[in-house]
Amino acid sequence: MPSRSFLACLLLLTACSSDETVGQAMQAQTVCASGETVDGIDVSRWQENIDWPSVAAAGTKFAFTRAAYGSTKDTYFDGNWAGMAENGILRGAYQWFLPDEDPIAQAQFLLDVMGPLGPNDLPPVVDVEDTGGQPASTIIDKLSQWLQHVENAIGRKPIIYTGKYFWQDYVAGSNAFVGYPLWIPNYSQDCPDLPNETWPDWKFFQYTSTGSVPGVVGNVDRDLFNGTYEDLLAFAGGGYAAEFVSQSFPYAADPPLVVQAGEVIEAHIELKNVGTKTWNENTKLATSEPRDRASVFAGPEWPADNRLAVVEGEVPPGESFRFEFLLHAPSEPGTYSEYFSVVQEGEAWFSDPGQGGPPDDQLQGVFEVVPGPTHPRVTASISAEAEASCAVRRPATSNRGWLLLLAIALLSWRRRAGMVVALLASACSVEAEETGATTAGSSQGGGGAPSEGTGATDPIDECSQATVPCEGTSECCGALVCDMTSLGQVCCGNEGESCATDNGEDCCRDLLCIDGKCGYHLDPGPCEAPCTQPPALILEKQRLATIGGSLLGICGDATHTYGYHVPAANLPSSDYSMEGSANTPVCEWHASAIDIGMDWPASREWLMWLIEQIQTDAIQGIAEVIGSYDGYDVRYWSDNAGWSTNGIPYTGSGHDSWTHVAIYRSTALDDHGILKGWTANSGP
């Protein structure tokens, strides 16, 4: 940091030279920028008075200024803090951390000096380059307290500034903080050398302490941000900023959602407020590409044909909100791409310069509209009063009620690879009896003639009961859907529906029949038949132990639900491949999974290696992987989602600290070499 002047060097040698001579690394972990970079500086009282208009005119896009040395305020902070904002420079504050002082008191002092973060303010920085005479365990403990206190206060992760050898020598090379952005100093080369076996990447790079910038007298630290200026704006968060959490329909990269013309789709997009301003009734989910586009999926319940939904109440920074809305499929068949963005009505779009995003083209859904049936399977009469009360309904050519598309988990979308999902008749639909009796609103007379103002009823087609093979949900009775079970693609029940089979054949996907309802066992206890650990993963469990890694669980362990990744419960304990009669002809579902704690040396590098091995078919038989390269950005890979290097976003919990690897049941006896190849060729 800027305080590494000559005087500071006499007091603290660990961060004064370009090679940090205290300690020597056994190996280099040099990481270059991923693409474009953005120029910035960092300053303190050592630079004294700064001409910030000149700094900005020279092209400096961001700057950090020291706020405090421990609990002592930097005398030039207020002027620097205001000058950066007044001249359009993205600003950040840092605190020199003293491990021999109270970490909570230091953290709160920084928050008080800095004040509330505004639009385009960068997260605060903890400058870790002073031991205070404390051992590594104390430094780690107090740093953790500082980070948690600040993160709780601002709803964002602070930045850690530290040098490679200081971290390795005095913080024991801890990888407990890799979920926090890294600012790394390194003056000897163009690409910084990171602490070994910790952060896989860097956010900021201080590449010299003897730089020169107009507006600053003498030497000044120069820095780079790893990304574009748009990336920097998004990282800063802006005044209004949203982070994607989930959506109820497939990603644009997945097969499109197939719907019939005129159908009404119940949908949602959930976003997290990562900005600095609270959302309110003026925060709206809107159409984009172009902005304010009139959507062909708009309905009468939308606030406008370019506004899908509105925030209810208030959503402060750090909280999430689910925008729920209906999509009305147009009558014209075809493939439609719908783009969405967020707008603070009357103030700004979240994608505007200076705000935190998301971009106008990030939230997207692709829908394939197909012609509706010319002869509906179920027809019924409905009273004029009931018809008037239904705000949304299907076209007159199909049943008079309206259908809602079931929202299903993102993982289920990926597993189904675009399968048309279930349609559930809504409360506006009218019950029709197989006996041919008239429905609500029709005459109760013995002749069954319809009442005045209603239509005549047609004979009701027969529907398929549970476990009967099907091609679409419209063939299934009641709330049953057409989905995969251990019998193949049949009519089955979702979670909470009634069931009557021993193996759960009438429950969809991996649901079991428990006490007459489709669901999951929540507290399985120790591993026991029929979910026996498959030999393929027992090998990996043994290998993990040899390199000091922690095992969170294999199929059936107490840390998992009973029958994890096993759709049928009652199977022989020896049937590792899950290919018994109860499962025929299913072969695409997962046999078992191993969950690996990412607390062993080089675990993040191992995950990168594993994905590369799967990409090149060096490792086969893997159904899916969920994990994180850096400890906070969780990604998902599978045969359906693809095996690109970065995978696709995953919003489930826990996988930032452990990696989930699932294998196909047909390969449960094979040695995949998930860890064998790594220990033999690369080693931790």
Rosetta blueprint (number, residue, H / E / L):
1 M L
2 P L
3 S L
4 R L
5 S L
6 F H
7 L H
8 A H
9 C H
10 L H
11 L H
12 L L
13 L H
14 T H
15 A H
16 C L
17 S L
18 S L
19 D L
20 E L
21 T L
22 V L
23 G L
24 Q L
25 A L
26 M L
27 Q L
28 A L
29 Q L
30 T E
31 V L
32 C L
33 A L
34 S L
35 G L
36 E L
37 T E
38 V E
39 D E
40 G E
41 I E
42 D E
43 V E
44 S L
45 R H
46 W H
47 Q H
48 E L
49 N L
50 I L
51 D L
52 W H
53 P H
54 S H
55 V H
56 A H
57 A H
58 A L
59 G L
60 T L
61 K L
62 F E
63 A E
64 F E
65 T E
66 R E
67 A E
68 A E
69 Y E
70 G L
71 S L
72 T E
73 K E
74 D L
75 T L
76 Y L
77 F H
78 D H
79 G H
80 N H
81 W H
82 A H
83 G H
84 M H
85 A H
86 E H
87 N L
88 G L
89 I L
90 L E
91 R E
92 G E
93 A E
94 Y E
95 Q E
96 W E
97 F L
98 L L
99 P L
100 D L
101 E L
102 D L
103 P H
104 I H
105 A H
106 Q H
107 A H
108 Q H
109 F H
110 L H
111 L H
112 D H
113 V H
114 M H
115 G L
116 P L
117 L L
118 G L
119 P L
120 N L
121 D E
122 L L
123 P L
124 P L
125 V E
126 V E
127 D E
128 V L
129 E L
130 D L
131 T L
132 G L
133 G L
134 Q L
135 P L
136 A H
137 S H
138 T H
139 I H
140 I H
141 D H
142 K H
143 L H
144 S H
145 Q H
146 W H
147 L H
148 Q H
149 H H
150 V H
151 E H
152 N H
153 A H
154 I H
155 G L
156 R L
157 K L
158 P L
159 I E
160 I E
161 Y E
162 T L
163 G L
164 K H
165 Y H
166 F H
167 W H
168 Q H
169 D H
170 Y H
171 V L
172 A L
173 G L
174 S L
175 N L
176 A L
177 F L
178 V L
179 G L
180 Y L
181 P L
182 L E
183 W E
184 I E
185 P E
186 N L
187 Y L
188 S L
189 Q L
190 D L
191 C L
192 P L
193 D E
194 L L
195 P L
196 N L
197 E L
198 T L
199 W L
200 P L
201 D L
202 W L
203 K L
204 F E
205 F E
206 Q E
207 Y E
208 T E
209 S E
210 T E
211 G E
212 S L
213 V L
214 P L
215 G L
216 V L
217 V L
218 G L
219 N L
220 V E
221 D E
222 R E
223 D E
224 L E
225 F E
226 N E
227 G L
228 T L
229 Y H
230 E H
231 D H
232 L H
233 L H
234 A H
235 F H
236 A H
237 G L
238 G E
239 G L
240 Y L
241 A L
242 A E
243 E E
244 F E
245 V E
246 S E
247 Q E
248 S L
249 F L
250 P L
251 Y L
252 A L
253 A L
254 D L
255 P L
256 P L
257 L E
258 V E
259 V E
260 Q E
261 A L
262 G L
263 E L
264 V E
265 I E
266 E E
267 A E
268 H E
269 I E
270 E E
271 L E
272 K E
273 N E
274 V L
275 G L
276 T L
277 K L
278 T L
279 W E
280 N L
281 E L
282 N L
283 T E
284 K E
285 L E
286 A E
287 T E
288 S L
289 E L
290 P L
291 R L
292 D L
293 R L
294 A L
295 S L
296 V L
297 F L
298 A L
299 G L
300 P L
301 E L
302 W L
303 P L
304 A E
305 D L
306 N L
307 R E
308 L E
309 A E
310 V E
311 V L
312 E L
313 G L
314 E L
315 V E
316 P L
317 P L
318 G L
319 E L
320 S E
321 F E
322 R E
323 F E
324 E E
325 F E
326 L E
327 L E
328 H E
329 A L
330 P L
331 S L
332 E L
333 P L
334 G E
335 T E
336 Y E
337 S E
338 E E
339 Y E
340 F E
341 S E
342 V E
343 V E
344 Q E
345 E L
346 G L
347 E L
348 A E
349 W E
350 F L
351 S L
352 D L
353 P L
354 G L
355 Q E
356 G L
357 G L
358 P L
359 P L
360 D L
361 D L
362 Q L
363 L E
364 Q E
365 G E
366 V E
367 F E
368 E E
369 V E
370 V E
371 P L
372 G L
373 P L
374 T L
375 H L
376 P L
377 R L
378 V L
379 T L
380 A L
381 S L
382 I L
383 S L
384 A H
385 E H
386 A H
387 E H
388 A H
389 S H
390 C L
391 A L
392 V L
393 R L
394 R L
395 P L
396 A L
397 T L
398 S L
399 N L
400 R L
401 G L
402 W L
403 L E
404 L E
405 L E
406 L L
407 A L
408 I L
409 A L
410 L H
411 L H
412 S H
413 W H
414 R H
415 R H
416 R H
417 A L
418 G L
419 M L
420 V L
421 V L
422 A L
423 L E
424 L E
425 A E
426 S L
427 A L
428 C L
429 S L
430 V L
431 E L
432 A L
433 E L
434 E L
435 T L
436 G L
437 A L
438 T L
439 T L
440 A L
441 G L
442 S L
443 S L
444 Q L
445 G L
446 G L
447 G L
448 G L
449 A L
450 P L
451 S L
452 E L
453 G L
454 T L
455 G L
456 A L
457 T L
458 D L
459 P L
460 I L
461 D L
462 E L
463 C L
464 S E
465 Q L
466 A L
467 T L
468 V L
469 P E
470 C L
471 E L
472 G L
473 T H
474 S H
475 E H
476 C E
477 C L
478 G L
479 A L
480 L L
481 V E
482 C E
483 D E
484 M E
485 T E
486 S L
487 L L
488 G E
489 Q E
490 V E
491 C E
492 C E
493 G E
494 N L
495 E L
496 G L
497 E L
498 S E
499 C L
500 A L
501 T L
502 D L
503 N L
504 G L
505 E L
506 D L
507 C E
508 C L
509 R L
510 D L
511 L L
512 L E
513 C E
514 I E
515 D L
516 G L
517 K E
518 C E
519 G E
520 Y L
521 H L
522 L L
523 D L
524 P L
525 G L
526 P L
527 C L
528 E L
529 A L
530 P L
531 C L
532 T L
533 Q L
534 P L
535 P H
536 A H
537 L H
538 I H
539 L H
540 E H
541 K H
542 Q H
543 R H
544 L H
545 A H
546 T H
547 I L
548 G L
549 G L
550 S L
551 L E
552 L E
553 G E
554 I E
555 C L
556 G L
557 D L
558 A L
559 T L
560 H L
561 T L
562 Y L
563 G L
564 Y L
565 H L
566 V L
567 P L
568 A L
569 A L
570 N L
571 L L
572 P L
573 S L
574 S L
575 D L
576 Y L
577 S L
578 M L
579 E L
580 G L
581 S L
582 A L
583 N L
584 T L
585 P L
586 V L
587 C L
588 E L
589 W L
590 H E
591 A E
592 S E
593 A E
594 I E
595 D E
596 I E
597 G E
598 M L
599 D L
600 W L
601 P L
602 A L
603 S H
604 R H
605 E H
606 W H
607 L H
608 M H
609 W H
610 L H
611 I H
612 E H
613 Q H
614 I H
615 Q H
616 T L
617 D L
618 A L
619 I L
620 Q L
621 G L
622 I E
623 A E
624 E E
625 V E
626 I E
627 G E
628 S E
629 Y L
630 D L
631 G L
632 Y L
633 D L
634 V E
635 R E
636 Y E
637 W E
638 S E
639 D L
640 N L
641 A L
642 G E
643 W L
644 S L
645 T L
646 N L
647 G L
648 I E
649 P E
650 Y L
651 T L
652 G L
653 S L
654 G L
655 H L
656 D L
657 S L
658 W E
659 T E
660 H E
661 V E
662 A E
663 I E
664 Y E
665 R H
666 S H
667 T H
668 A L
669 L L
670 D L
671 D L
672 H L
673 G L
674 I L
675 L L
676 K H
677 G H
678 W H
679 T H
680 A H
681 N H
682 S L
683 G L
684 P L
